[in-house]
Amino acid sequence: RFVAVAAARGHEERCWHVAWSPDGTLVASASSDRTARIWGSDDDAGRGDPPWVEVARLDDAHERTV
């Protein structure tokens, strides 16, 4: 059973793929909204705040789901 421990909010549709960098400081995600995003760890995030902040986004580069 999986339990959500954090959420990164930004994609407008379902997120299909997620990959972590080897050092665990970055996350890449791909979505049905035809965007790919890179998320960085926010060391200043307090309890209740999202621990991931968007650091890069690729928009309008795909005609279909990424």
Predicted model as a PDB file, atoms N, CA, C, CB and O in Angstrom, pLDDT in the B-factor column:
MODEL        1                                                                  
ATOM      1  N   ARG A   1       0.836  -1.174   0.000  1.00 81.00           N  
ATOM      2  CA  ARG A   1       0.000   0.000   0.000  1.00 81.00           C  
ATOM      3  C   ARG A   1       0.882   1.238   0.000  1.00 81.00           C  
ATOM      4  CB  ARG A   1      -0.952  -0.003   1.206  1.00 81.00           C  
ATOM      5  O   ARG A   1       1.848   1.320   0.758  1.00 81.00           O  
ATOM      6  N   PHE A   2       0.548   2.199  -0.851  1.00 74.00           N  
ATOM      7  CA  PHE A   2       1.301   3.437  -0.949  1.00 74.00           C  
ATOM      8  C   PHE A   2       0.594   4.538  -0.158  1.00 74.00           C  
ATOM      9  CB  PHE A   2       1.477   3.852  -2.424  1.00 74.00           C  
ATOM     10  O   PHE A   2      -0.634   4.625  -0.132  1.00 74.00           O  
ATOM     11  N   VAL A   3       1.399   5.361   0.474  1.00 79.00           N  
ATOM     12  CA  VAL A   3       0.869   6.486   1.233  1.00 79.00           C  
ATOM     13  C   VAL A   3       1.554   7.755   0.735  1.00 79.00           C  
ATOM     14  CB  VAL A   3       1.084   6.290   2.774  1.00 79.00           C  
ATOM     15  O   VAL A   3       2.783   7.816   0.681  1.00 79.00           O  
ATOM     16  N   ALA A   4       0.770   8.766   0.373  1.00 72.00           N  
ATOM     17  CA  ALA A   4       1.338  10.039  -0.072  1.00 72.00           C  
ATOM     18  C   ALA A   4       1.987  10.753   1.106  1.00 72.00           C  
ATOM     19  CB  ALA A   4       0.251  10.935  -0.717  1.00 72.00           C  
ATOM     20  O   ALA A   4       1.370  10.906   2.161  1.00 72.00           O  
ATOM     21  N   VAL A   5       3.212  11.183   0.930  1.00 69.00           N  
ATOM     22  CA  VAL A   5       3.913  11.918   1.982  1.00 69.00           C  
ATOM     23  C   VAL A   5       4.147  13.372   1.592  1.00 69.00           C  
ATOM     24  CB  VAL A   5       5.243  11.246   2.297  1.00 69.00           C  
ATOM     25  O   VAL A   5       4.462  14.202   2.444  1.00 69.00           O  
ATOM     26  N   ALA A   6       3.994  13.686   0.289  1.00 68.00           N  
ATOM     27  CA  ALA A   6       4.174  15.056  -0.186  1.00 68.00           C  
ATOM     28  C   ALA A   6       3.493  15.194  -1.532  1.00 68.00           C  
ATOM     29  CB  ALA A   6       5.682  15.429  -0.285  1.00 68.00           C  
ATOM     30  O   ALA A   6       3.259  14.207  -2.230  1.00 68.00           O  
ATOM     31  N   ALA A   7       3.180  16.420  -1.885  1.00 70.00           N  
ATOM     32  CA  ALA A   7       2.566  16.686  -3.185  1.00 70.00           C  
ATOM     33  C   ALA A   7       3.267  17.868  -3.837  1.00 70.00           C  
ATOM     34  CB  ALA A   7       1.045  16.962  -3.040  1.00 70.00           C  
ATOM     35  O   ALA A   7       3.626  18.843  -3.176  1.00 70.00           O  
ATOM     36  N   ALA A   8       3.450  17.762  -5.134  1.00 72.00           N  
ATOM     37  CA  ALA A   8       3.968  18.870  -5.931  1.00 72.00           C  
ATOM     38  C   ALA A   8       2.818  19.312  -6.823  1.00 72.00           C  
ATOM     39  CB  ALA A   8       5.255  18.456  -6.778  1.00 72.00           C  
ATOM     40  O   ALA A   8       2.377  18.560  -7.692  1.00 72.00           O  
ATOM     41  N   ARG A   9       2.338  20.509  -6.612  1.00 77.00           N  
ATOM     42  CA  ARG A   9       1.173  20.982  -7.367  1.00 77.00           C  
ATOM     43  C   ARG A   9       1.614  21.856  -8.535  1.00 77.00           C  
ATOM     44  CB  ARG A   9       0.211  21.765  -6.449  1.00 77.00           C  
ATOM     45  O   ARG A   9       2.425  22.768  -8.378  1.00 77.00           O  
ATOM     46  N   GLY A  10       1.062  21.556  -9.712  1.00 82.00           N  
ATOM     47  CA  GLY A  10       1.414  22.362 -10.877  1.00 82.00           C  
ATOM     48  C   GLY A  10       0.844  21.810 -12.169  1.00 82.00           C  
ATOM     49  O   GLY A  10       0.383  22.574 -13.017  1.00 82.00           O  
ATOM     50  N   HIS A  11       0.867  20.495 -12.331  1.00 81.00           N  
ATOM     51  CA  HIS A  11       0.298  19.909 -13.538  1.00 81.00           C  
ATOM     52  C   HIS A  11      -1.210  20.122 -13.539  1.00 81.00           C  
ATOM     53  CB  HIS A  11       0.641  18.401 -13.637  1.00 81.00           C  
ATOM     54  O   HIS A  11      -1.860  20.063 -12.495  1.00 81.00           O  
ATOM     55  N   GLU A  12      -1.754  20.370 -14.723  1.00 82.00           N  
ATOM     56  CA  GLU A  12      -3.189  20.602 -14.846  1.00 82.00           C  
ATOM     57  C   GLU A  12      -3.967  19.316 -15.101  1.00 82.00           C  
ATOM     58  CB  GLU A  12      -3.458  21.585 -15.957  1.00 82.00           C  
ATOM     59  O   GLU A  12      -5.191  19.295 -14.974  1.00 82.00           O  
ATOM     60  N   GLU A  13      -3.263  18.245 -15.459  1.00 85.00           N  
ATOM     61  CA  GLU A  13      -3.900  16.956 -15.689  1.00 85.00           C  
ATOM     62  C   GLU A  13      -3.069  15.865 -15.031  1.00 85.00           C  
ATOM     63  CB  GLU A  13      -4.070  16.680 -17.206  1.00 85.00           C  
ATOM     64  O   GLU A  13      -2.087  16.145 -14.343  1.00 85.00           O  
ATOM     65  N   ARG A  14      -3.470  14.628 -15.248  1.00 84.00           N  
ATOM     66  CA  ARG A  14      -2.823  13.477 -14.620  1.00 84.00           C  
ATOM     67  C   ARG A  14      -1.334  13.405 -14.940  1.00 84.00           C  
ATOM     68  CB  ARG A  14      -3.501  12.195 -15.061  1.00 84.00           C  
ATOM     69  O   ARG A  14      -0.918  13.620 -16.079  1.00 84.00           O  
ATOM     70  N   CYS A  15      -0.555  13.105 -13.936  1.00 84.00           N  
ATOM     71  CA  CYS A  15       0.889  12.911 -14.089  1.00 84.00           C  
ATOM     72  C   CYS A  15       1.148  11.423 -14.324  1.00 84.00           C  
ATOM     73  CB  CYS A  15       1.675  13.430 -12.827  1.00 84.00           C  
ATOM     74  O   CYS A  15       0.761  10.584 -13.511  1.00 84.00           O  
ATOM     75  N   TRP A  16       1.800  11.104 -15.433  1.00 87.00           N  
ATOM     76  CA  TRP A  16       2.009   9.704 -15.805  1.00 87.00           C  
ATOM     77  C   TRP A  16       3.389   9.171 -15.451  1.00 87.00           C  
ATOM     78  CB  TRP A  16       1.785   9.539 -17.270  1.00 87.00           C  
ATOM     79  O   TRP A  16       3.534   7.977 -15.190  1.00 87.00           O  
ATOM     80  N   HIS A  17       4.387  10.010 -15.437  1.00 89.00           N  
ATOM     81  CA  HIS A  17       5.757   9.535 -15.206  1.00 89.00           C  
ATOM     82  C   HIS A  17       6.475  10.454 -14.224  1.00 89.00           C  
ATOM     83  CB  HIS A  17       6.543   9.457 -16.537  1.00 89.00           C  
ATOM     84  O   HIS A  17       6.303  11.673 -14.250  1.00 89.00           O  
ATOM     85  N   VAL A  18       7.277   9.849 -13.361  1.00 89.00           N  
ATOM     86  CA  VAL A  18       8.089  10.589 -12.401  1.00 89.00           C  
ATOM     87  C   VAL A  18       9.439   9.891 -12.294  1.00 89.00           C  
ATOM     88  CB  VAL A  18       7.382  10.683 -11.000  1.00 89.00           C  
ATOM     89  O   VAL A  18       9.512   8.662 -12.257  1.00 89.00           O  
ATOM     90  N   ALA A  19      10.503  10.681 -12.245  1.00 92.00           N  
ATOM     91  CA  ALA A  19      11.848  10.120 -12.073  1.00 92.00           C  
ATOM     92  C   ALA A  19      12.650  11.031 -11.151  1.00 92.00           C  
ATOM     93  CB  ALA A  19      12.572   9.952 -13.449  1.00 92.00           C  
ATOM     94  O   ALA A  19      12.574  12.255 -11.253  1.00 92.00           O  
ATOM     95  N   TRP A  20      13.412  10.429 -10.258  1.00 88.00           N  
ATOM     96  CA  TRP A  20      14.251  11.173  -9.329  1.00 88.00           C  
ATOM     97  C   TRP A  20      15.683  11.227  -9.834  1.00 88.00           C  
ATOM     98  CB  TRP A  20      14.201  10.544  -7.935  1.00 88.00           C  
ATOM     99  O   TRP A  20      16.160  10.297 -10.483  1.00 88.00           O  
ATOM    100  N   SER A  21      16.367  12.329  -9.528  1.00 89.00           N  
ATOM    101  CA  SER A  21      17.793  12.414  -9.832  1.00 89.00           C  
ATOM    102  C   SER A  21      18.538  11.481  -8.879  1.00 89.00           C  
ATOM    103  CB  SER A  21      18.319  13.890  -9.707  1.00 89.00           C  
ATOM    104  O   SER A  21      18.028  11.177  -7.800  1.00 89.00           O  
ATOM    105  N   PRO A  22      19.735  11.021  -9.256  1.00 91.00           N  
ATOM    106  CA  PRO A  22      20.475  10.092  -8.394  1.00 91.00           C  
ATOM    107  C   PRO A  22      20.725  10.619  -6.980  1.00 91.00           C  
ATOM    108  CB  PRO A  22      21.790   9.763  -9.031  1.00 91.00           C  
ATOM    109  O   PRO A  22      20.762   9.843  -6.025  1.00 91.00           O  
ATOM    110  N   ASP A  23      20.897  11.933  -6.843  1.00 85.00           N  
ATOM    111  CA  ASP A  23      21.167  12.473  -5.497  1.00 85.00           C  
ATOM    112  C   ASP A  23      19.885  12.823  -4.737  1.00 85.00           C  
ATOM    113  CB  ASP A  23      22.050  13.716  -5.601  1.00 85.00           C  
ATOM    114  O   ASP A  23      19.946  13.249  -3.583  1.00 85.00           O  
ATOM    115  N   GLY A  24      18.717  12.645  -5.382  1.00 80.00           N  
ATOM    116  CA  GLY A  24      17.446  12.859  -4.701  1.00 80.00           C  
ATOM    117  C   GLY A  24      17.015  14.300  -4.551  1.00 80.00           C  
ATOM    118  O   GLY A  24      16.033  14.577  -3.863  1.00 80.00           O  
ATOM    119  N   THR A  25      17.731  15.233  -5.182  1.00 83.00           N  
ATOM    120  CA  THR A  25      17.388  16.644  -5.014  1.00 83.00           C  
ATOM    121  C   THR A  25      16.447  17.169  -6.097  1.00 83.00           C  
ATOM    122  CB  THR A  25      18.644  17.471  -5.002  1.00 83.00           C  
ATOM    123  O   THR A  25      15.863  18.240  -5.931  1.00 83.00           O  
ATOM    124  N   LEU A  26      16.291  16.437  -7.201  1.00 88.00           N  
ATOM    125  CA  LEU A  26      15.416  16.855  -8.286  1.00 88.00           C  
ATOM    126  C   LEU A  26      14.453  15.740  -8.648  1.00 88.00           C  
ATOM    127  CB  LEU A  26      16.233  17.272  -9.510  1.00 88.00           C  
ATOM    128  O   LEU A  26      14.770  14.557  -8.520  1.00 88.00           O  
ATOM    129  N   VAL A  27      13.271  16.136  -9.102  1.00 88.00           N  
ATOM    130  CA  VAL A  27      12.277  15.193  -9.591  1.00 88.00           C  
ATOM    131  C   VAL A  27      11.803  15.711 -10.944  1.00 88.00           C  
ATOM    132  CB  VAL A  27      11.076  15.026  -8.576  1.00 88.00           C  
ATOM    133  O   VAL A  27      11.522  16.901 -11.091  1.00 88.00           O  
ATOM    134  N   ALA A  28      11.715  14.824 -11.932  1.00 91.00           N  
ATOM    135  CA  ALA A  28      11.155  15.174 -13.240  1.00 91.00           C  
ATOM    136  C   ALA A  28       9.793  14.502 -13.354  1.00 91.00           C  
ATOM    137  CB  ALA A  28      12.109  14.735 -14.419  1.00 91.00           C  
ATOM    138  O   ALA A  28       9.636  13.345 -12.963  1.00 91.00           O  
ATOM    139  N   SER A  29       8.797  15.229 -13.895  1.00 90.00           N  
ATOM    140  CA  SER A  29       7.472  14.659 -14.061  1.00 90.00           C  
ATOM    141  C   SER A  29       6.944  14.983 -15.454  1.00 90.00           C  
ATOM    142  CB  SER A  29       6.511  15.184 -12.977  1.00 90.00           C  
ATOM    143  O   SER A  29       7.273  16.019 -16.031  1.00 90.00           O  
ATOM    144  N   ALA A  30       6.119  14.080 -15.985  1.00 88.00           N  
ATOM    145  CA  ALA A  30       5.512  14.249 -17.306  1.00 88.00           C  
ATOM    146  C   ALA A  30       4.022  13.986 -17.168  1.00 88.00           C  
ATOM    147  CB  ALA A  30       6.162  13.291 -18.370  1.00 88.00           C  
ATOM    148  O   ALA A  30       3.604  13.087 -16.438  1.00 88.00           O  
ATOM    149  N   SER A  31       3.217  14.785 -17.883  1.00 87.00           N  
ATOM    150  CA  SER A  31       1.790  14.778 -17.644  1.00 87.00           C  
ATOM    151  C   SER A  31       0.961  14.759 -18.917  1.00 87.00           C  
ATOM    152  CB  SER A  31       1.419  15.961 -16.832  1.00 87.00           C  
ATOM    153  O   SER A  31       1.457  15.008 -20.016  1.00 87.00           O  
ATOM    154  N   SER A  32      -0.330  14.451 -18.731  1.00 85.00           N  
ATOM    155  CA  SER A  32      -1.305  14.522 -19.815  1.00 85.00           C  
ATOM    156  C   SER A  32      -1.516  15.953 -20.287  1.00 85.00           C  
ATOM    157  CB  SER A  32      -2.630  13.924 -19.371  1.00 85.00           C  
ATOM    158  O   SER A  32      -2.070  16.166 -21.366  1.00 85.00           O  
ATOM    159  N   ASP A  33      -1.086  16.937 -19.505  1.00 85.00           N  
ATOM    160  CA  ASP A  33      -1.241  18.333 -19.924  1.00 85.00           C  
ATOM    161  C   ASP A  33      -0.162  18.742 -20.927  1.00 85.00           C  
ATOM    162  CB  ASP A  33      -1.196  19.259 -18.706  1.00 85.00           C  
ATOM    163  O   ASP A  33      -0.036  19.915 -21.278  1.00 85.00           O  
ATOM    164  N   ARG A  34       0.613  17.755 -21.382  1.00 85.00           N  
ATOM    165  CA  ARG A  34       1.658  17.919 -22.401  1.00 85.00           C  
ATOM    166  C   ARG A  34       2.831  18.766 -21.925  1.00 85.00           C  
ATOM    167  CB  ARG A  34       1.070  18.539 -23.642  1.00 85.00           C  
ATOM    168  O   ARG A  34       3.491  19.432 -22.723  1.00 85.00           O  
ATOM    169  N   THR A  35       3.082  18.737 -20.627  1.00 87.00           N  
ATOM    170  CA  THR A  35       4.238  19.435 -20.077  1.00 87.00           C  
ATOM    171  C   THR A  35       5.150  18.449 -19.354  1.00 87.00           C  
ATOM    172  CB  THR A  35       3.792  20.559 -19.120  1.00 87.00           C  
ATOM    173  O   THR A  35       4.718  17.406 -18.863  1.00 87.00           O  
ATOM    174  N   ALA A  36       6.412  18.816 -19.311  1.00 89.00           N  
ATOM    175  CA  ALA A  36       7.392  18.121 -18.481  1.00 89.00           C  
ATOM    176  C   ALA A  36       7.904  19.163 -17.498  1.00 89.00           C  
ATOM    177  CB  ALA A  36       8.574  17.476 -19.344  1.00 89.00           C  
ATOM    178  O   ALA A  36       8.161  20.305 -17.878  1.00 89.00           O  
ATOM    179  N   ARG A  37       8.049  18.780 -16.258  1.00 89.00           N  
ATOM    180  CA  ARG A  37       8.480  19.722 -15.222  1.00 89.00           C  
ATOM    181  C   ARG A  37       9.611  19.129 -14.402  1.00 89.00           C  
ATOM    182  CB  ARG A  37       7.305  20.101 -14.307  1.00 89.00           C  
ATOM    183  O   ARG A  37       9.702  17.917 -14.207  1.00 89.00           O  
ATOM    184  N   ILE A  38      10.461  20.014 -13.934  1.00 92.00           N  
ATOM    185  CA  ILE A  38      11.543  19.653 -13.008  1.00 92.00           C  
ATOM    186  C   ILE A  38      11.224  20.327 -11.684  1.00 92.00           C  
ATOM    187  CB  ILE A  38      12.973  20.090 -13.555  1.00 92.00           C  
ATOM    188  O   ILE A  38      10.922  21.519 -11.630  1.00 92.00           O  
ATOM    189  N   TRP A  39      11.299  19.545 -10.629  1.00 90.00           N  
ATOM    190  CA  TRP A  39      10.995  20.023  -9.273  1.00 90.00           C  
ATOM    191  C   TRP A  39      12.257  19.936  -8.439  1.00 90.00           C  
ATOM    192  CB  TRP A  39       9.840  19.198  -8.619  1.00 90.00           C  
ATOM    193  O   TRP A  39      13.009  18.966  -8.536  1.00 90.00           O  
ATOM    194  N   GLY A  40      12.488  20.953  -7.616  1.00 88.00           N  
ATOM    195  CA  GLY A  40      13.631  20.957  -6.713  1.00 88.00           C  
ATOM    196  C   GLY A  40      13.148  20.919  -5.283  1.00 88.00           C  
ATOM    197  O   GLY A  40      12.053  21.387  -4.971  1.00 88.00           O  
ATOM    198  N   SER A  41      13.963  20.365  -4.423  1.00 77.00           N  
ATOM    199  CA  SER A  41      13.638  20.296  -3.005  1.00 77.00           C  
ATOM    200  C   SER A  41      13.728  21.686  -2.402  1.00 77.00           C  
ATOM    201  CB  SER A  41      14.578  19.315  -2.265  1.00 77.00           C  
ATOM    202  O   SER A  41      14.712  22.398  -2.604  1.00 77.00           O  
ATOM    203  N   ASP A  42      12.690  22.071  -1.657  1.00 69.00           N  
ATOM    204  CA  ASP A  42      12.665  23.368  -0.985  1.00 69.00           C  
ATOM    205  C   ASP A  42      13.077  23.158   0.466  1.00 69.00           C  
ATOM    206  CB  ASP A  42      11.250  24.036  -1.079  1.00 69.00           C  
ATOM    207  O   ASP A  42      12.264  22.748   1.296  1.00 69.00           O  
ATOM    208  N   ASP A  43      14.326  23.436   0.766  1.00 64.00           N  
ATOM    209  CA  ASP A  43      14.847  23.227   2.118  1.00 64.00           C  
ATOM    210  C   ASP A  43      14.165  24.109   3.149  1.00 64.00           C  
ATOM    211  CB  ASP A  43      16.333  23.483   2.144  1.00 64.00           C  
ATOM    212  O   ASP A  43      14.191  23.799   4.340  1.00 64.00           O  
ATOM    213  N   ASP A  44      13.547  25.219   2.705  1.00 56.00           N  
ATOM    214  CA  ASP A  44      12.900  26.135   3.638  1.00 56.00           C  
ATOM    215  C   ASP A  44      11.435  25.793   3.892  1.00 56.00           C  
ATOM    216  CB  ASP A  44      13.004  27.541   3.120  1.00 56.00           C  
ATOM    217  O   ASP A  44      10.773  26.456   4.691  1.00 56.00           O  
ATOM    218  N   ALA A  45      10.922  24.759   3.214  1.00 50.00           N  
ATOM    219  CA  ALA A  45       9.510  24.405   3.388  1.00 50.00           C  
ATOM    220  C   ALA A  45       9.284  23.901   4.811  1.00 50.00           C  
ATOM    221  CB  ALA A  45       9.072  23.328   2.348  1.00 50.00           C  
ATOM    222  O   ALA A  45       9.994  23.019   5.295  1.00 50.00           O  
ATOM    223  N   GLY A  46       8.299  24.469   5.457  1.00 49.00           N  
ATOM    224  CA  GLY A  46       7.971  24.032   6.804  1.00 49.00           C  
ATOM    225  C   GLY A  46       6.910  22.950   6.775  1.00 49.00           C  
ATOM    226  O   GLY A  46       6.411  22.600   5.706  1.00 49.00           O  
ATOM    227  N   ARG A  47       6.571  22.435   7.893  1.00 51.00           N  
ATOM    228  CA  ARG A  47       5.528  21.407   7.979  1.00 51.00           C  
ATOM    229  C   ARG A  47       4.229  21.969   7.406  1.00 51.00           C  
ATOM    230  CB  ARG A  47       5.323  20.933   9.457  1.00 51.00           C  
ATOM    231  O   ARG A  47       3.803  23.066   7.766  1.00 51.00           O  
ATOM    232  N   GLY A  48       3.610  21.207   6.514  1.00 50.00           N  
ATOM    233  CA  GLY A  48       2.381  21.641   5.881  1.00 50.00           C  
ATOM    234  C   GLY A  48       2.605  22.370   4.561  1.00 50.00           C  
ATOM    235  O   GLY A  48       1.662  22.542   3.788  1.00 50.00           O  
ATOM    236  N   ASP A  49       3.831  22.801   4.292  1.00 55.00           N  
ATOM    237  CA  ASP A  49       4.147  23.454   3.017  1.00 55.00           C  
ATOM    238  C   ASP A  49       4.632  22.411   2.025  1.00 55.00           C  
ATOM    239  CB  ASP A  49       5.216  24.567   3.205  1.00 55.00           C  
ATOM    240  O   ASP A  49       5.227  21.411   2.426  1.00 55.00           O  
ATOM    241  N   PRO A  50       4.385  22.627   0.724  1.00 58.00           N  
ATOM    242  CA  PRO A  50       4.914  21.677  -0.255  1.00 58.00           C  
ATOM    243  C   PRO A  50       6.439  21.648  -0.200  1.00 58.00           C  
ATOM    244  CB  PRO A  50       4.437  22.041  -1.676  1.00 58.00           C  
ATOM    245  O   PRO A  50       7.069  22.704  -0.254  1.00 58.00           O  
ATOM    246  N   PRO A  51       7.043  20.482  -0.095  1.00 73.00           N  
ATOM    247  CA  PRO A  51       8.493  20.404  -0.022  1.00 73.00           C  
ATOM    248  C   PRO A  51       9.156  20.484  -1.393  1.00 73.00           C  
ATOM    249  CB  PRO A  51       8.899  19.128   0.663  1.00 73.00           C  
ATOM    250  O   PRO A  51      10.384  20.506  -1.475  1.00 73.00           O  
ATOM    251  N   TRP A  52       8.372  20.529  -2.474  1.00 80.00           N  
ATOM    252  CA  TRP A  52       8.911  20.580  -3.829  1.00 80.00           C  
ATOM    253  C   TRP A  52       8.448  21.849  -4.523  1.00 80.00           C  
ATOM    254  CB  TRP A  52       8.488  19.339  -4.636  1.00 80.00           C  
ATOM    255  O   TRP A  52       7.266  22.191  -4.471  1.00 80.00           O  
ATOM    256  N   VAL A  53       9.369  22.546  -5.172  1.00 84.00           N  
ATOM    257  CA  VAL A  53       9.044  23.747  -5.931  1.00 84.00           C  
ATOM    258  C   VAL A  53       9.460  23.530  -7.381  1.00 84.00           C  
ATOM    259  CB  VAL A  53       9.745  25.004  -5.329  1.00 84.00           C  
ATOM    260  O   VAL A  53      10.478  22.893  -7.651  1.00 84.00           O  
ATOM    261  N   GLU A  54       8.682  24.053  -8.300  1.00 86.00           N  
ATOM    262  CA  GLU A  54       8.990  23.912  -9.724  1.00 86.00           C  
ATOM    263  C   GLU A  54      10.190  24.781 -10.068  1.00 86.00           C  
ATOM    264  CB  GLU A  54       7.767  24.295 -10.603  1.00 86.00           C  
ATOM    265  O   GLU A  54      10.208  25.974  -9.765  1.00 86.00           O  
ATOM    266  N   VAL A  55      11.193  24.179 -10.703  1.00 89.00           N  
ATOM    267  CA  VAL A  55      12.380  24.942 -11.097  1.00 89.00           C  
ATOM    268  C   VAL A  55      12.496  25.076 -12.609  1.00 89.00           C  
ATOM    269  CB  VAL A  55      13.633  24.283 -10.545  1.00 89.00           C  
ATOM    270  O   VAL A  55      13.237  25.934 -13.089  1.00 89.00           O  
ATOM    271  N   ALA A  56      11.778  24.247 -13.375  1.00 89.00           N  
ATOM    272  CA  ALA A  56      11.793  24.356 -14.836  1.00 89.00           C  
ATOM    273  C   ALA A  56      10.552  23.682 -15.398  1.00 89.00           C  
ATOM    274  CB  ALA A  56      13.082  23.720 -15.435  1.00 89.00           C  
ATOM    275  O   ALA A  56      10.022  22.733 -14.820  1.00 89.00           O  
ATOM    276  N   ARG A  57      10.097  24.197 -16.545  1.00 86.00           N  
ATOM    277  CA  ARG A  57       8.915  23.613 -17.189  1.00 86.00           C  
ATOM    278  C   ARG A  57       9.083  23.691 -18.701  1.00 86.00           C  
ATOM    279  CB  ARG A  57       7.609  24.343 -16.740  1.00 86.00           C  
ATOM    280  O   ARG A  57       9.508  24.716 -19.235  1.00 86.00           O  
ATOM    281  N   LEU A  58       8.749  22.608 -19.382  1.00 84.00           N  
ATOM    282  CA  LEU A  58       8.772  22.550 -20.838  1.00 84.00           C  
ATOM    283  C   LEU A  58       7.322  22.544 -21.309  1.00 84.00           C  
ATOM    284  CB  LEU A  58       9.560  21.283 -21.363  1.00 84.00           C  
ATOM    285  O   LEU A  58       6.611  21.557 -21.115  1.00 84.00           O  
ATOM    286  N   ASP A  59       6.880  23.638 -21.925  1.00 82.00           N  
ATOM    287  CA  ASP A  59       5.504  23.784 -22.403  1.00 82.00           C  
ATOM    288  C   ASP A  59       5.453  23.725 -23.920  1.00 82.00           C  
ATOM    289  CB  ASP A  59       4.894  25.101 -21.905  1.00 82.00           C  
ATOM    290  O   ASP A  59       6.415  24.083 -24.601  1.00 82.00           O  
ATOM    291  N   ASP A  60       4.328  23.274 -24.438  1.00 72.00           N  
ATOM    292  CA  ASP A  60       4.020  23.330 -25.868  1.00 72.00           C  
ATOM    293  C   ASP A  60       5.082  22.698 -26.763  1.00 72.00           C  
ATOM    294  CB  ASP A  60       3.827  24.750 -26.273  1.00 72.00           C  
ATOM    295  O   ASP A  60       5.202  23.076 -27.929  1.00 72.00           O  
ATOM    296  N   ALA A  61       5.835  21.768 -26.256  1.00 68.00           N  
ATOM    297  CA  ALA A  61       6.833  21.086 -27.065  1.00 68.00           C  
ATOM    298  C   ALA A  61       6.305  19.762 -27.593  1.00 68.00           C  
ATOM    299  CB  ALA A  61       8.101  20.858 -26.260  1.00 68.00           C  
ATOM    300  O   ALA A  61       6.940  19.127 -28.434  1.00 68.00           O  
ATOM    301  N   HIS A  62       5.150  19.348 -27.103  1.00 70.00           N  
ATOM    302  CA  HIS A  62       4.561  18.065 -27.490  1.00 70.00           C  
ATOM    303  C   HIS A  62       3.127  18.256 -27.950  1.00 70.00           C  
ATOM    304  CB  HIS A  62       4.614  17.068 -26.323  1.00 70.00           C  
ATOM    305  O   HIS A  62       2.403  19.104 -27.426  1.00 70.00           O  
ATOM    306  N   GLU A  63       2.726  17.472 -28.923  1.00 74.00           N  
ATOM    307  CA  GLU A  63       1.353  17.533 -29.409  1.00 74.00           C  
ATOM    308  C   GLU A  63       0.463  16.531 -28.698  1.00 74.00           C  
ATOM    309  CB  GLU A  63       1.314  17.289 -30.903  1.00 74.00           C  
ATOM    310  O   GLU A  63      -0.762  16.608 -28.797  1.00 74.00           O  
ATOM    311  N   ARG A  64       1.072  15.583 -27.977  1.00 70.00           N  
ATOM    312  CA  ARG A  64       0.331  14.552 -27.278  1.00 70.00           C  
ATOM    313  C   ARG A  64       0.827  14.434 -25.851  1.00 70.00           C  
ATOM    314  CB  ARG A  64       0.452  13.212 -28.002  1.00 70.00           C  
ATOM    315  O   ARG A  64       1.745  15.145 -25.441  1.00 70.00           O  
ATOM    316  N   THR A  65       0.217  13.533 -25.095  1.00 66.00           N  
ATOM    317  CA  THR A  65       0.629  13.289 -23.713  1.00 66.00           C  
ATOM    318  C   THR A  65       2.117  12.960 -23.657  1.00 66.00           C  
ATOM    319  CB  THR A  65      -0.198  12.145 -23.091  1.00 66.00           C  
ATOM    320  O   THR A  65       2.632  12.220 -24.495  1.00 66.00           O  
ATOM    321  N   VAL A  66       2.792  13.512 -22.670  1.00 57.00           N  
ATOM    322  CA  VAL A  66       4.230  13.255 -22.474  1.00 57.00           C  
ATOM    323  C   VAL A  66       4.372  12.017 -21.620  1.00 57.00           C  
ATOM    324  CB  VAL A  66       4.957  14.477 -21.809  1.00 57.00           C  
ATOM    325  O   VAL A  66       5.490  11.600 -21.318  1.00 57.00           O  
TER     326      VAL A  66                                                      
ENDMDL                                                                          
END                                                                             
